[in-house]
Amino acid sequence: MLRAVPIEVLLSAGYALFLTVVAVALERLAQHSHRHAEQYELAGFRFHADLDRWECPTGEHLHRISVDQHRRLVRYKAPAHACNGCHLKPQCTDFDTGREIERPMDPWLASELGRFHRGISLALLILAALLLGIEAIRFPHPPAVFLLVIPLLPIGIAILRFASSLAHQAVDAGEVR
């Protein structure tokens, strides 16, 4: 069957597969990197959701001090006197006003960085789908079309999922009216 398929079709299908793998890898790497950065920034701190406050490694509480609706951030702060007298201060904060924690109100995908990475992944998937679709039109022979349409189905499903999650986050953030 592969002898009946032009080399250009095989190369295009391979490149579309490569673009799809890169899109999925970028998405996973971005999410992993985001989680890792959060863990590093908050190492030793515990959040008490029922009390809406953070607890530092020495047991001091960081209370909510502000909510920035425009930037979608919540700020928590420990008392300056507690931090300034703490033996862990050099590893925790450089400020004499007390340790602060800023947390996004929205999940990763709702952040600008999350939407940026999702957009790049979506663009790569769309490029892969366009490549497969154009090649299927250029080479309308059944073996070639079969080879091009089969990967188009999972790529199309991924495009719909990524696009709908981006649209959902945009509506939640009030960007689409």
C-alpha positions in Angstrom: 0.0 0.0 0.0 2.8 2.4 0.8 4.2 2.1 -2.7 1.0 3.6 -4.1 1.4 6.6 -1.8 3.6 9.5 -3.1 6.6 10.3 -0.9 5.2 13.9 -0.4 2.1 12.4 1.3 4.3 10.3 3.6 6.5 13.3 4.5 3.5 15.5 5.1 1.8 12.9 7.3 5.1 12.5 9.2 5.5 16.3 9.6 1.9 16.6 10.8 2.5 13.9 13.4 5.7 15.7 14.5 3.7 19.0 14.9 1.1 17.2 16.9 3.7 15.6 19.2 5.4 19.0 19.7 2.0 20.7 20.5 1.2 18.0 23.1 4.7 18.1 24.6 4.7 21.9 24.8 1.3 21.8 26.6 2.5 19.3 29.1 5.9 20.9 29.7 4.2 24.3 30.3 1.8 22.8 32.9 4.6 20.9 34.6 6.8 24.0 34.6 4.0 26.1 36.1 3.4 23.5 38.9 7.1 23.2 39.6 7.5 27.0 39.9 4.5 27.2 42.3 6.0 24.5 44.5 9.4 26.2 44.6 7.9 29.6 45.4 5.7 28.2 48.2 8.1 25.5 49.6 7.3 24.9 53.2 4.1 27.0 53.2 0.7 25.5 53.7 -2.6 27.0 52.6 -5.6 26.6 55.0 -8.6 27.0 52.7 -11.2 27.0 55.5 -9.4 29.9 57.1 -8.3 31.6 53.9 -4.7 32.0 55.1 -1.2 30.7 54.6 1.0 29.3 57.2 4.8 29.6 57.0 7.3 26.9 58.0 7.7 28.5 61.4 3.9 28.6 62.1 3.3 32.3 61.4 0.1 33.1 59.5 -0.2 35.1 56.3 -3.6 36.8 56.1 -5.4 38.0 53.1 -4.7 41.7 52.7 -6.1 42.5 49.2 -7.8 41.2 46.1 -7.0 42.7 42.8 -9.9 41.9 40.5 -8.3 43.5 37.5 -5.1 41.4 37.7 -7.1 38.5 39.3 -4.7 38.1 42.2 -5.1 37.6 45.9 -2.3 38.9 48.2 -1.5 37.5 51.6 1.0 39.0 54.1 2.7 38.1 57.4 3.2 40.7 60.1 6.5 42.5 59.6 7.6 42.1 63.3 7.2 38.3 63.0 9.3 38.1 59.8 11.9 40.5 61.0 12.5 38.4 64.1 12.5 35.1 62.3 15.7 33.0 61.9 14.5 31.9 58.4 14.1 35.5 57.1 17.2 35.4 54.9 15.9 32.4 53.0 12.3 33.7 52.9 12.2 37.4 52.1 14.4 40.4 51.6 11.7 42.9 52.7 11.4 44.4 56.1 7.6 44.7 55.7 7.0 41.0 56.0 6.6 38.1 53.6 3.9 38.4 50.9 2.4 35.7 48.7 0.5 36.6 45.6 -1.8 33.9 44.2 -3.9 33.9 41.0 -7.6 33.6 41.5 -8.0 31.5 38.4 -6.5 28.2 37.3 -3.4 27.9 35.1 -5.3 28.0 31.8 -7.0 31.2 32.8 -3.7 33.0 33.2 -2.1 34.9 30.4 0.8 32.5 30.3 -1.5 29.5 30.2 -3.6 30.9 27.4 -0.4 31.8 25.5 0.9 28.2 25.7 -2.5 26.8 24.8 -2.6 29.2 21.8 0.8 28.0 20.5 -0.3 24.4 20.9 -3.6 25.1 19.1 -1.7 26.9 16.3 0.5 23.9 15.8 -2.4 21.5 15.7 -4.3 23.7 13.2 -1.1 23.8 11.0 -0.9 20.0 11.1 -4.6 19.7 10.2 -4.3 22.2 7.3 -1.2 20.3 6.0 -3.1 17.0 6.0 -6.2 18.5 4.5 -4.3 20.3 1.7 -2.4 17.1 0.9 -5.6 15.1 0.8 -7.0 17.5 -1.8 -3.8 17.5 -3.8 -3.5 13.7 -3.8 -7.1 12.4 -4.1 -6.1 8.7 -4.5 -7.7 6.4 -1.9 -4.4 5.1 -0.3 -3.1 8.7 0.1 -6.4 10.0 1.4 -6.7 7.2 3.9 -3.2 7.9 5.2 -3.9 11.6 5.5 -7.4 11.4 7.0 -6.7 8.9 9.7 -4.4 11.2 11.7 -6.7 14.1 10.9 -9.4 12.7 13.2 -7.5 12.8 16.5 -5.9 16.1 15.6 -9.4 17.5 14.9 -10.6 16.3 18.3 -7.6 17.9 20.0 -8.2 21.2 18.2 -11.9 21.2 19.3 -10.8 20.5 22.9 -8.1 23.1 23.0 -10.2 25.7 21.2 -13.2 25.1 23.5 -11.1 25.4 26.7 -9.6 28.7 25.4 -13.1 30.0 24.6 -14.4 28.9 27.9 -11.6 30.6 29.8 -12.1 33.8 27.7 -15.8 33.9 28.6 -15.1 33.2 32.3 -12.6 36.1 32.3 -15.1 38.4 30.7 -13.1 38.9 27.5 -15.8 37.7 25.1 -19.2 39.4 25.3 
